[in-house]
């Protein structure tokens, strides 16, 4: 049950913000939004707010943003006049299909942008909560080499053997490189420079040289924002590397996970704690953003490609042709989803 709830929550954090991005961008570009829904399936609650019907659906996974003329069919529709003669539907300047190309692109790309923002926000919160190691001594083990050498809580390590340090991990590397030989450690103690000699000892349990010091952890939000930004960028690198491996044969479709595989990963990550689960959400959010912007039919990337083609060539793509392209793409994507799901089930019970 726990895994199912966490999986549902994760899908909500991936899909609903995506549709919310489309909704916000559509409103900013003055596009008529007919319905904005949270969840899928039968409606369990709805309320009309202005021109938009806000609804909650039975299954809390995903949502949708229904924009006027989004499918491009509005201009082909006709109304029956009082004389029984079909007349073209009045021009609607707030129809998605009648917006400028750059506005369409913003609206279509806004979903993926929201996924990236969510990944950044999640990573920023996580790394800020977990904290960052500093070169300031936060604790010392009684009777350890550090205490014997005279190191105090609050001292800041500035250099070891004359070499300046930037990270706490640099201090750990110097300890291991010492092989038990004395280290000359320079400290900043309340603005005063103090130099001490410390003799690392070998710990049989960890099979490492230790001095018995622990760093002070910082929860600086500004540093968290920077780290969240850099971490999000690294996830893009991981995603592009994965796509490259699939395209070049370095990885196979058997390595791709679908909904069943994702639920399994949620269960595994939740056992490892908040960080692992949050990181998984951020990773999949970035993956969703990148995949959704690929220039493939039925995806936002495919729709953007058609907008760009019309914009550059000046030749509008027929709504019927565009509809066929996306319909074919949707069938192929559904086929891929079924294939991946079968693989997931096979791995689960294999």
DAMOBEL-V534017 format. One record per residue. RES is the residue in one letter. OMEGA is omega in radians with two decimals (NA if undefined). D_FIRST is the distance of its C-alpha to the first C-alpha in Angstrom with 2 decimals. Layout:
res=RES omega=OMEGA d_first=D_FIRST
res=RES omega=OMEGA d_first=D_FIRST
This chain:
res=X omega=3.14 d_first=0.00
res=X omega=3.13 d_first=3.81
res=X omega=-3.14 d_first=5.46
res=X omega=-3.14 d_first=5.09
res=X omega=3.12 d_first=6.23
res=X omega=3.12 d_first=8.61
res=X omega=3.11 d_first=9.80
res=X omega=3.13 d_first=10.62
res=X omega=-3.14 d_first=12.31
res=X omega=3.11 d_first=14.16
res=X omega=3.09 d_first=15.42
res=X omega=-3.13 d_first=16.57
res=X omega=3.12 d_first=18.46
res=X omega=-2.96 d_first=20.05
res=X omega=-3.10 d_first=21.10
res=X omega=3.09 d_first=21.76
res=X omega=3.10 d_first=24.11
res=X omega=3.13 d_first=25.80
res=X omega=3.09 d_first=26.77
res=X omega=3.08 d_first=27.65
res=X omega=3.08 d_first=30.06
res=X omega=-3.09 d_first=31.76
res=X omega=-3.12 d_first=31.99
res=X omega=-3.13 d_first=33.63
res=X omega=3.13 d_first=36.00
res=X omega=3.13 d_first=36.97
res=X omega=3.14 d_first=37.84
res=X omega=3.13 d_first=39.83
res=X omega=3.09 d_first=41.72
res=X omega=3.05 d_first=42.43
res=X omega=3.13 d_first=40.59
res=X omega=3.11 d_first=39.75
res=X omega=-3.08 d_first=35.99
res=X omega=3.13 d_first=35.47
res=X omega=3.01 d_first=31.74
res=X omega=-3.01 d_first=28.97
res=X omega=2.99 d_first=25.48
res=X omega=-3.11 d_first=22.04
res=X omega=-3.13 d_first=19.50
res=X omega=3.11 d_first=20.52
res=X omega=-3.10 d_first=21.34
res=X omega=3.13 d_first=23.05
res=X omega=3.09 d_first=24.29
res=X omega=3.07 d_first=22.99
res=X omega=3.10 d_first=25.24
res=X omega=3.11 d_first=28.34
res=X omega=3.13 d_first=31.31
res=X omega=3.08 d_first=34.47
res=X omega=-3.06 d_first=35.60
res=X omega=-3.13 d_first=38.91
res=X omega=-3.01 d_first=38.81
res=X omega=3.03 d_first=35.05
res=X omega=3.08 d_first=32.51
res=X omega=-3.08 d_first=29.30
res=X omega=3.02 d_first=26.32
res=X omega=-3.11 d_first=22.58
res=X omega=-3.01 d_first=20.98
res=X omega=-3.07 d_first=18.20
res=X omega=-3.03 d_first=15.87
res=X omega=3.12 d_first=15.34
res=X omega=3.08 d_first=16.03
res=X omega=-3.08 d_first=19.56
res=X omega=3.09 d_first=22.66
res=X omega=3.12 d_first=26.35
res=X omega=-3.08 d_first=29.80
res=X omega=-3.12 d_first=32.44
res=X omega=3.10 d_first=35.86
res=X omega=3.09 d_first=39.17
res=X omega=-3.09 d_first=40.78
res=X omega=-3.11 d_first=37.97
res=X omega=3.07 d_first=38.41
res=X omega=-3.04 d_first=42.13
res=X omega=-3.03 d_first=43.11
res=X omega=-3.07 d_first=44.37
res=X omega=-3.13 d_first=47.91
res=X omega=-3.07 d_first=48.18
res=X omega=3.14 d_first=47.32
res=X omega=3.06 d_first=50.20
res=X omega=3.13 d_first=50.90
res=X omega=-3.13 d_first=53.35
res=X omega=-3.13 d_first=56.24
res=X omega=3.14 d_first=58.26
res=X omega=3.13 d_first=60.74
res=X omega=-3.13 d_first=58.09
res=X omega=3.14 d_first=58.40
res=X omega=3.11 d_first=55.38
res=X omega=-3.14 d_first=55.45
res=X omega=3.12 d_first=53.31
res=X omega=-3.11 d_first=50.49
res=X omega=3.12 d_first=51.63
res=X omega=-3.13 d_first=50.89
res=X omega=-3.12 d_first=47.91
res=X omega=-3.12 d_first=48.25
res=X omega=3.06 d_first=44.66
res=X omega=3.10 d_first=43.26
res=X omega=-3.08 d_first=41.25
res=X omega=-3.11 d_first=43.57
res=X omega=3.12 d_first=46.60
res=X omega=3.13 d_first=45.53
res=X omega=-3.10 d_first=47.18
res=X omega=-3.10 d_first=45.77
res=X omega=3.09 d_first=44.79
res=X omega=3.10 d_first=42.87
res=X omega=-3.11 d_first=40.97
res=X omega=3.11 d_first=40.11
res=X omega=-3.12 d_first=38.85
res=X omega=-3.11 d_first=36.61
res=X omega=-3.10 d_first=35.24
res=X omega=-3.06 d_first=34.69
res=X omega=3.12 d_first=33.14
res=X omega=3.12 d_first=29.63
res=X omega=3.12 d_first=29.69
res=X omega=3.12 d_first=31.41
res=X omega=3.08 d_first=28.61
res=X omega=3.12 d_first=26.06
res=X omega=3.13 d_first=28.42
res=X omega=3.12 d_first=28.84
res=X omega=3.11 d_first=25.09
res=X omega=3.13 d_first=24.99
res=X omega=-3.11 d_first=28.07
res=X omega=-3.14 d_first=26.74
res=X omega=-3.12 d_first=23.49
res=X omega=3.12 d_first=25.59
res=X omega=3.13 d_first=28.23
res=X omega=-3.10 d_first=25.94
res=X omega=-3.07 d_first=24.34
res=X omega=3.10 d_first=27.71
res=X omega=3.13 d_first=29.35
res=X omega=-3.13 d_first=26.77
res=X omega=3.07 d_first=26.98
res=X omega=-3.12 d_first=30.74
res=X omega=3.09 d_first=33.63
res=X omega=3.10 d_first=35.86
res=X omega=3.10 d_first=39.49
res=X omega=3.10 d_first=42.75
res=X omega=3.14 d_first=43.08
res=X omega=-3.13 d_first=42.76
res=X omega=-3.13 d_first=39.98
res=X omega=-3.13 d_first=40.29
res=X omega=3.11 d_first=42.53
res=X omega=3.13 d_first=42.11
res=X omega=3.11 d_first=44.89
res=X omega=-3.11 d_first=47.61
res=X omega=3.08 d_first=46.41
res=X omega=-3.14 d_first=48.86
res=X omega=3.14 d_first=47.93
res=X omega=3.13 d_first=48.91
res=X omega=-3.11 d_first=52.05
res=X omega=3.12 d_first=53.04
res=X omega=3.09 d_first=52.84
res=X omega=-3.10 d_first=49.85
res=X omega=3.04 d_first=48.48
res=X omega=-3.10 d_first=45.21
res=X omega=3.06 d_first=45.69
res=X omega=3.08 d_first=47.89
res=X omega=-3.14 d_first=47.17
res=X omega=3.14 d_first=47.84
res=X omega=-3.14 d_first=50.07
res=X omega=3.07 d_first=51.40
res=X omega=-3.10 d_first=51.60
res=X omega=3.08 d_first=54.90
res=X omega=-3.13 d_first=56.08
res=X omega=-3.12 d_first=53.21
res=X omega=3.13 d_first=51.25
res=X omega=3.09 d_first=47.47
res=X omega=-3.08 d_first=45.00
res=X omega=3.09 d_first=41.62
res=X omega=3.12 d_first=40.39
res=X omega=3.09 d_first=39.58
res=X omega=3.12 d_first=43.32
res=X omega=3.11 d_first=44.15
res=X omega=3.13 d_first=41.88
res=X omega=3.12 d_first=43.62
res=X omega=3.12 d_first=47.01
res=X omega=-3.13 d_first=46.11
res=X omega=3.14 d_first=45.18
res=X omega=-3.10 d_first=48.26
res=X omega=-3.09 d_first=50.47
res=X omega=3.11 d_first=50.09
res=X omega=3.11 d_first=51.00
res=X omega=-3.11 d_first=53.99
res=X omega=3.07 d_first=54.68
res=X omega=3.05 d_first=53.17
res=X omega=-3.04 d_first=55.03
res=X omega=3.09 d_first=52.55
res=X omega=-3.05 d_first=53.65
res=X omega=2.97 d_first=51.86
res=X omega=-3.11 d_first=52.04
res=X omega=-3.13 d_first=52.40
res=X omega=3.10 d_first=52.81
res=X omega=3.14 d_first=54.79
res=X omega=-3.14 d_first=56.92
res=X omega=-3.14 d_first=56.82
res=X omega=3.13 d_first=56.41
res=X omega=-3.11 d_first=56.74
res=X omega=3.04 d_first=55.62
res=X omega=-3.10 d_first=55.49
res=X omega=-3.10 d_first=52.39
res=X omega=3.14 d_first=52.11
res=X omega=3.08 d_first=48.63
res=X omega=-3.09 d_first=47.71
res=X omega=3.12 d_first=45.80
res=X omega=-3.07 d_first=42.52
res=X omega=-3.09 d_first=42.02
res=X omega=3.14 d_first=38.34
res=X omega=-3.12 d_first=37.36
res=X omega=-3.14 d_first=40.41
res=X omega=3.00 d_first=41.39
res=X omega=-3.10 d_first=44.18
res=X omega=3.04 d_first=43.19
res=X omega=3.06 d_first=45.05
res=X omega=3.12 d_first=42.53
res=X omega=3.07 d_first=41.76
res=X omega=-3.06 d_first=38.57
res=X omega=3.02 d_first=38.57
res=X omega=-3.10 d_first=37.98
res=X omega=3.12 d_first=34.92
res=X omega=3.08 d_first=35.57
res=X omega=-3.11 d_first=33.20
res=X omega=-3.10 d_first=35.74
res=X omega=3.12 d_first=34.15
res=X omega=3.07 d_first=36.95
res=X omega=3.09 d_first=36.30
res=X omega=3.11 d_first=32.58
res=X omega=3.13 d_first=33.54
res=X omega=3.14 d_first=35.78
res=X omega=3.10 d_first=33.22
res=X omega=3.12 d_first=30.58
res=X omega=-3.13 d_first=33.23
res=X omega=-3.14 d_first=34.17
res=X omega=3.09 d_first=30.61
res=X omega=3.09 d_first=29.97
res=X omega=3.12 d_first=33.22
res=X omega=3.11 d_first=32.19
res=X omega=3.06 d_first=29.05
res=X omega=3.11 d_first=31.50
res=X omega=3.11 d_first=33.51
res=X omega=-3.12 d_first=30.61
res=X omega=-3.13 d_first=29.83
res=X omega=3.08 d_first=33.51
res=X omega=3.14 d_first=33.95
res=X omega=3.11 d_first=31.11
res=X omega=3.13 d_first=32.72
res=X omega=3.14 d_first=36.06
res=X omega=3.13 d_first=34.88
res=X omega=-3.10 d_first=33.53
res=X omega=-3.11 d_first=36.81
res=X omega=3.12 d_first=39.03
res=X omega=3.12 d_first=37.35
res=X omega=3.07 d_first=36.03
res=X omega=-3.12 d_first=32.53
res=X omega=3.10 d_first=31.50
res=X omega=3.09 d_first=29.10
res=X omega=-3.13 d_first=27.12
res=X omega=-3.12 d_first=26.18
res=X omega=-3.12 d_first=24.70
res=X omega=3.06 d_first=20.94
res=X omega=-3.11 d_first=19.53
res=X omega=-3.13 d_first=16.19
res=X omega=3.12 d_first=14.68
res=X omega=3.12 d_first=16.31
res=X omega=3.11 d_first=15.18
res=X omega=3.12 d_first=11.43
res=X omega=3.12 d_first=12.48
res=X omega=3.10 d_first=14.54
res=X omega=3.13 d_first=11.91
res=X omega=-3.13 d_first=10.06
res=X omega=-3.10 d_first=13.61
res=X omega=-3.12 d_first=14.85
res=X omega=3.10 d_first=12.33
res=X omega=-3.10 d_first=13.54
res=X omega=3.05 d_first=17.00
res=X omega=-3.07 d_first=16.71
res=X omega=-3.09 d_first=17.25
res=X omega=-3.10 d_first=20.24
res=X omega=3.14 d_first=18.73
res=X omega=3.13 d_first=15.83
res=X omega=3.12 d_first=18.47
res=X omega=3.12 d_first=20.94
res=X omega=3.11 d_first=18.74
res=X omega=-3.14 d_first=18.41
res=X omega=-3.13 d_first=22.17
res=X omega=-3.11 d_first=22.99
res=X omega=3.09 d_first=21.31
res=X omega=3.09 d_first=22.83
res=X omega=3.10 d_first=26.21
res=X omega=3.14 d_first=25.73
res=X omega=-3.14 d_first=25.00
res=X omega=-3.11 d_first=28.12
res=X omega=-3.12 d_first=30.33
res=X omega=-3.10 d_first=29.33
res=X omega=3.14 d_first=29.69
res=X omega=3.05 d_first=33.21
res=X omega=-3.09 d_first=34.37
res=X omega=-3.12 d_first=37.39
res=X omega=3.12 d_first=35.77
res=X omega=3.12 d_first=36.00
res=X omega=3.07 d_first=33.24
res=X omega=3.11 d_first=32.10
res=X omega=3.10 d_first=33.45
res=X omega=3.10 d_first=35.51
res=X omega=3.11 d_first=37.19
res=X omega=3.11 d_first=38.01
res=X omega=3.13 d_first=39.44
res=X omega=3.13 d_first=41.55
res=X omega=3.09 d_first=43.04
res=X omega=3.13 d_first=43.83
res=X omega=3.13 d_first=45.53
res=X omega=3.14 d_first=47.47
res=X omega=-3.11 d_first=48.80
res=X omega=-3.08 d_first=49.57
res=X omega=-3.07 d_first=51.48
res=X omega=-3.08 d_first=53.32
res=X omega=-3.14 d_first=53.88
res=X omega=-3.13 d_first=52.90
res=X omega=3.07 d_first=50.15
res=X omega=-3.13 d_first=47.72
res=X omega=3.10 d_first=47.79
res=X omega=3.13 d_first=44.71
res=X omega=3.12 d_first=44.74
res=X omega=3.12 d_first=44.92
res=X omega=3.12 d_first=42.13
res=X omega=3.12 d_first=39.99
res=X omega=-3.14 d_first=40.71
res=X omega=-3.11 d_first=39.91
res=X omega=3.11 d_first=36.49
res=X omega=3.10 d_first=35.80
res=X omega=3.12 d_first=36.68
res=X omega=3.12 d_first=34.59
res=X omega=3.11 d_first=31.56
res=X omega=3.13 d_first=32.05
res=X omega=3.13 d_first=32.32
res=X omega=3.09 d_first=29.18
res=X omega=3.09 d_first=27.23
res=X omega=3.10 d_first=28.80
res=X omega=3.13 d_first=27.78
res=X omega=3.11 d_first=24.15
res=X omega=3.14 d_first=24.22
res=X omega=-3.13 d_first=25.96
res=X omega=3.13 d_first=23.54
res=X omega=3.09 d_first=20.51
res=X omega=3.09 d_first=22.45
res=X omega=3.12 d_first=23.06
res=X omega=-3.13 d_first=19.41
res=X omega=3.11 d_first=18.64
res=X omega=3.12 d_first=21.80
res=X omega=-3.10 d_first=20.88
res=X omega=-3.09 d_first=17.44
res=X omega=-3.14 d_first=19.18
res=X omega=NA d_first=22.54
